Amino acid sequence: MAKKILIVEDEASLAEAIMESLVSEGYEVKVANNGNEAVKKIDDFNPDLILLDIVMPDTDGISFLKQLRKPDSPHAHTKVLIFTNLAGEKKWISDMGLEISDYIVKANSSLAELIEKLKNLL
């Protein structure tokens, strides 16, 4: 059975490029444009990993991550890879006690590097 990845990214062209790369690698992928949409999709899709942007309209990535990490959440231990343009947030997220699997700054990585990181996490 294919591993499932939920991409939570508001930049449609970037989300599409990532999705196409992951599908070609054999992953099952869904895209949510913001945290609100992700909340609606996560229970039905039950992803193995979430690729999460931080800065998004409606519900941002940090608010979504806080909901996800609540002790009573069925997804409290789902792997999360933060994928953002905010370079200094990793320590802040960690200081809040929000577990993440890894953190990538968009501007500092290629699509190939991102895909390789996702594969390694799964």
C-alpha positions in Angstrom: 0.0 0.0 0.0 1.3 3.4 -1.0 2.3 5.8 1.8 0.1 8.9 2.1 1.2 12.5 2.1 -0.9 15.5 2.8 0.5 18.7 1.4 -0.7 21.8 3.2 0.5 24.7 1.0 -1.3 27.8 -0.2 0.9 28.4 -3.2 -1.0 26.3 -5.8 1.8 26.0 -8.4 4.3 24.8 -5.8 1.8 22.3 -4.3 1.1 21.0 -7.7 4.8 20.5 -8.6 5.4 18.7 -5.3 2.3 16.5 -5.7 3.3 15.5 -9.3 6.8 14.5 -8.1 5.5 12.5 -5.2 2.8 10.7 -7.3 5.4 9.8 -9.8 7.4 8.2 -6.9 4.4 6.1 -6.0 2.9 8.1 -3.1 -0.8 8.8 -2.6 -1.1 12.6 -2.2 -3.8 15.1 -1.3 -3.4 18.9 -1.2 -5.0 21.4 1.2 -4.7 25.1 0.6 -4.7 26.1 4.3 -5.1 24.7 7.8 -8.9 24.7 7.6 -8.9 22.6 4.5 -6.3 20.3 6.0 -8.5 19.7 9.1 -11.4 18.6 6.8 -9.2 16.2 4.8 -7.0 14.6 7.5 -9.5 12.2 9.1 -10.6 10.7 5.8 -7.2 10.6 4.2 -5.2 9.6 7.4 -1.8 10.6 6.0 1.5 9.0 7.0 3.2 12.4 6.7 2.1 16.0 6.5 4.1 18.6 4.5 3.1 21.8 6.2 3.7 25.5 5.3 3.5 28.0 8.1 2.3 31.2 6.5 -1.2 30.6 5.0 -4.6 32.3 4.9 -7.3 31.3 7.3 -5.7 28.8 9.6 -1.9 29.1 9.5 0.5 26.1 9.9 1.2 26.7 13.5 -2.4 26.8 14.5 -3.0 23.6 12.5 0.0 21.9 14.2 -1.3 22.9 17.6 -4.6 21.2 16.8 -2.8 18.2 15.4 -0.6 17.7 18.5 -3.4 17.8 21.0 -3.2 14.6 23.1 -6.7 13.4 22.1 -6.0 13.9 18.4 -5.9 10.6 16.4 -3.1 12.3 14.4 -1.0 13.5 17.4 2.0 11.5 16.3 1.7 11.9 12.5 5.0 12.9 11.0 5.2 16.6 10.0 7.8 18.2 7.8 7.6 22.0 8.0 8.2 23.6 4.6 8.3 27.4 4.8 10.2 30.5 3.9 10.5 31.4 7.6 14.1 30.6 8.4 14.1 31.1 12.2 10.9 29.3 13.4 12.3 25.8 14.1 13.5 26.6 17.6 10.3 28.6 18.3 8.2 25.6 17.3 10.3 23.3 19.4 10.1 25.7 22.4 6.3 25.4 22.2 6.6 21.7 22.5 5.2 21.0 19.1 6.8 17.8 17.7 8.0 18.0 14.1 10.0 15.5 12.1 12.0 18.1 10.2 12.1 21.7 8.9 13.1 22.9 5.5 13.4 26.5 4.3 11.9 26.7 0.8 14.4 29.2 -0.5 17.3 27.0 0.6 16.2 23.7 -1.0 15.3 22.2 -4.4 12.3 20.1 -5.2 14.6 17.1 -5.5 16.0 17.7 -2.0 12.5 18.0 -0.6 11.4 14.8 -2.2 14.5 13.0 -0.9 13.8 14.3 2.6 10.2 13.1 2.5 11.3 9.6 1.3 13.8 9.4 4.1 11.1 10.3 6.7 8.8 7.6 5.4 
